[in-house]
Amino acid sequence: MTATRVSTIRRAFPPAIALIIVLFTVLSASRRAESAVLPLGDEQDSWSDMLFPSATGAFKAVSRTLTIGNGPVHVPADLEIGSQFGPSNPGSQYGTGGTMGGAFNASFGVTRLHVSASGAVTNQNSIITVSYQGGPAGSLGTDLGINTGRTLFGGIATEVLLDAAGDDTLDILFSITSGDLQVIRQPPLGIFAPDKVGLIRITAPNLPSTWTSNFNFTATTVHFFGLVPEPGTCLLACLVALFMSLARSPRQCPWN
């Protein structure tokens, strides 16, 4: 083997090794994504958030069904989309003290959600719906062109977890399939959940830690979070593309 070929092979080793490491990392991340996602930890600034002040819910152990909502009562809600507001900068674009519009009313419901004794969601036909129920001129409805009764976002539950964010909390992860807030309507607001993944986080006193028996609750807060893709995922994809390009470079195999 000539010195030129030896030198070329040596130059090819670092990109190839780096490619293997990155691919291993990506595959590991993919395996984690296929398994349970919850718990997700504390709220992030990048998450969108629709906040309701209260709700009621019940779990029936015989039918294994969880039902949550604010009933026929339409309650005021706050809405923030994107990273402008969050835990490090409290506030909202719409709602009480909203920077773009005042208070508006909304309703929501979670129905047909079946949960096993182990806490697994056993059906794929649950219904999660958040609807706009009116507001004054200059608020959410008129700014974004949303009529009363329209669905802001809706979807299907994929996971549930009691004590997900500490005692007396309940998280419901769901896939967002529809809704007016999933359509970009007015800058600077984007869509509610770019990755079409939402999280309901409920805080209520005396929530149990298991799904073995009946329980009822009155929530003190209900957050509907719109999750965003993790920046690390995009970075890994770029790294993979870079190293694949290096690995295929013709200079690594001049004798071919």
Steps between C-alpha positions, in 0.01 A plus 500: 500500500641839404565783748230706328237233562604456864476877555157510337370216717629673812319818398180301456507349850407811709183584299398135496547461875314825564218382274467176695485689830234742375291223346517305827379809687214555256392137515507510880285811497258334258462200731422734791242684287322173428467424872307697761546877477360612835607656731612813318606709799433867564348735245747645249497858371470370144169323568172667406245504780124537538410532867160422653427596862297189584349174382341185638583141425422142591656159452274193508690181580229266369486653151866616521398841362639844583281804427606862551351837408347826612150385417244738352672795668724706275794631699758773431830373365848637434696419187868537420659364184871446456791602718414865573345401831564209735628412847782755475272775364138458616231641277283432198403643164127452568307493826511704817784746450567367149738704288299449179145467631286465810303225665320235297295194590569140408387149586669164485426134542684168524275199435520131405848474653558144623784434745613159624589423862867536404438850364515418129264660248315204351307666217571735214157661472500742790376853429682812621348831392561866592244743357476878475191638674511869424667816616499879457610677186877508468552171677579154367193453283514824302880515477535146365166475322364220718124471545326396821474122527802430283756241608828663604674165507403138544662162506543150641664398828810282477629484859389587854701524820403577859753695712672595174608842628486425872223404742142582401576539130376317192657522153329395178713491186300530180542524125346816353303423187299816430411850610517866400806566718691250289472743207729803478262795486670817614865594560682490734308197626580161355301182545422364844698175474751479211561131566126421536559376855312636801512445874218553749634565850241494778555603861235390749500422872499138616567336166595132543822344379344193337214407266362220717182665632247775431595862559353844436675833501454873463805650334651827618686550171496331159777573250481398136859515378601499136837327483776587253770280341816466707787706352732205555302293251562752222869523594544125483336489160740766371800312641389177338466675163845658540681178585320302234620756249857463626479123495390503135765749391686371189839597643473218753508236229710636211571149365130433423 
